[in-house]
Amino acid sequence: MAGSSALARKAVLGAVWTIATGLGSRVLGLIGTLVLTRFIAPDVYGEVSAASVVIMTAHFLSSLGIGQYIASRPNLDRQMLFNATVYFHAAGVVAIGLVYLLREPIAVHLVGAPGMLEFMPGLILAMFIDRLWYVPDRLLIREMRFRSVSLRSAAGELTYTATSVVLAMRGWGGNAIVVATLLRAVVRVVTTIPAVKLAEWLTPSPLSREKARELFAFGIPLNFGSLANFGASRWDNLVMIRLFGEHVGGLYNLAWNLADIPASQVGERIGDVLVPSFSKLEPEQRKTALVRALTLLSLLIFPLAVGLGAVAPTILNDTFFNEAWEPTGPLLAVLSALGVTRPIGWVMSSYMQVYGRTRTIMILEWLKVVAIIGGIALLGSIGGVLWACAGVGVAFGVHALASLWVVQRADGVPYMRLLRPLIRPLIACLPMVVAVLAVRYGVRQLGPLPRGFRLGAEVVAGGLVFIASALVIARQASRDFLQLAREAVRRRR
């Protein structure tokens, strides 16, 4: 029990590091995005985003589940690591090379955004460079060196933010994002590769058919699940561009990026921590850890997601966005709902991954993709852009509930035992929304105010009210979270 307790503390500390650095770099990235919107038009932003989605799709398709395999297998020998590295890079060269060769028909005929052709070569080069750091990064995660991973990731994001802002201000347009992406990839490579001994993963070894069979049996189903997870968060951009054009696609992409902050910068980081942590626990301990993770996740994610939706109109009207981007506000308010449900699916996927249920993960993820694309196409054709956004949130909710049901059937964890921890933190968000709306109404009566004052007042009021309501409505979860936070702080001293 002492060993599992130590692992739990290490996982919590890792989560604190990854969340703190991720949120810090994401906040700076958000500020950078606000500045970018003053120099880059929505249609250009949509074209760059579409090019990035196509190239990232090739990356995920050719990853073969190798990263997840390495992270969840603490005792791999050097031959297997070398085999995995060779397959990863060979598949990447083929997949991304094909995208380059087929870039014109993809842009013109498939996506319907010929303007993205200008940005594809630079982004393709950035992806080739970016893949060089992937295997060493997974090795660091496997060793639970979360602080090292977080700091290196933050360095790359800071480089991207600073470069894109400076170049956009100098009139580079969409190419500012391309160059910034290139430099981020370089920073990741030069900071991550030296942190891992080259002999650990680059010792020349024979390519083994047996090891390839073992690797692909685990990785390929999981890879298709990861591809679907990526598609669920990015392919909708392509569908929106196809249905409503590059301008709306740019607005939607910005709204998605803002709405995705709670899920990607908190929920995804927790998922990275949970895979190696779950793998070191006994089966019964995993069930308890799963319930605890869902409880703490809801206490972190729900107020961020719900609060973001509540302040969405003020973000677009009281910050640095110019008038061309103001229509993003309603889209952001609707899309913020996905931040409540999306991370739940990640936690459940991390849990199932440790048991090797990669086919189940794959099926759930592809069902989610079908639901998202179908929801956008169906509801968008009926009610327009806002209805299309609502279809995205509904699809993520269905995926979360389906994941909970699968774990109940497979491991006998009662459905309500998994669902109950999510209810109280969600209810605690209601007073927060009321407080935000009350402050918005009150501040309006004061007349003209400095830019950012209204947003700051709403955020502070909402945050304070949620803390108070959570301590009353979600008392046990709040106490558990505070206790874990104190333990993490004491451990750092």
Buried (B, 14 or more C-beta within 10 A) or exposed (E): EEEBEEBBBBBBBBBBBBBBBBBBBBEBBBBBBBBBBBBBBBBBBBBBBBBBBBBBBBBBBBBBBBBBBBBBBEEBEBBBBBBBBBBBBEBBEEBBEBBBEEBEEBBEEEBBBEBBBBBBEBBBBBBBBBBBBBBBBBBBBBBBBBBBBBBBBBBBBBBBBBBBBBBBEEEBBBBBBBBBBBBBBBBBBEBBBEBBEEEBBBBEBEEBEEBBEBBBEBBBBBBBBBBBBBBBBBBBBBBBBBBBBBBBBBBBBBBBBBBBBBBBBBBBBBBBBBBBBBBBBEEEBBBEBBBBBBBBBBBBBBBBBBBBBBBBBBBBBBBBBEEBBEBBBBBBBBBBBBBBBBBBBBBBBBBBBBBBBBBBBBBBBBBBBBBBBEBBBEBBEEEEBBBBBBBBBBBBBBBBBBBBBBBBEEBEBEEEBBBEBBEBBBBBBBBBBBBBBBBBEEBEEEEEEEEEEBBEBBBEBBBEBBEBBBBEBBEEBBEBBEEBEEBBEEEEE
